Amino acid sequence: TVKSCSTLLDRNIKTVSTQKRSAYRKMAITTDVELIHLMLNEFSISIEIT
């Protein structure tokens, strides 16, 4: 989540949210599902479901 990322990175939650939106805009995506799809198909990233 954005909150967990902001805590992990020691950044303000609004900063992380803005950076996430900016990255999504650059990748022409709008949802987390689209990001996962992009990672799996375009970057050959695999995930382990447990």
C-alpha positions in Angstrom: 0.0 0.0 0.0 1.0 3.6 -0.3 1.0 3.9 3.5 3.4 1.0 3.9 5.7 2.3 1.2 5.8 5.7 2.8 6.6 4.2 6.2 9.3 2.0 4.6 10.8 4.9 2.7 10.4 7.4 5.5 8.5 9.7 3.2 5.2 11.6 3.6 2.3 9.6 2.3 1.3 12.4 0.0 4.7 12.4 -1.6 4.6 8.7 -2.3 1.0 9.0 -3.6 2.1 11.8 -6.0 5.1 9.7 -7.1 2.9 6.7 -7.7 0.5 8.7 -9.9 3.4 10.2 -11.8 4.8 6.7 -12.5 1.4 5.4 -13.6 0.9 8.4 -15.9 4.4 7.7 -17.5 3.5 4.0 -18.0 0.0 4.9 -19.3 -1.8 2.9 -16.6 -4.4 3.8 -14.1 -4.8 0.9 -11.7 -2.7 -1.5 -9.6 -4.1 -4.4 -11.7 -2.7 -2.8 -14.9 0.6 -2.4 -13.1 0.7 -6.1 -12.2 -0.3 -7.0 -15.8 2.5 -4.9 -17.2 5.0 -6.4 -14.8 4.0 -10.0 -15.7 3.8 -9.5 -19.5 6.3 -6.7 -20.4 9.0 -7.2 -17.9 8.8 -11.0 -17.4 8.4 -10.7 -13.7 7.1 -13.8 -12.0 5.1 -13.9 -8.7 4.7 -16.7 -6.3 1.2 -17.2 -4.9 1.1 -18.9 -1.5 
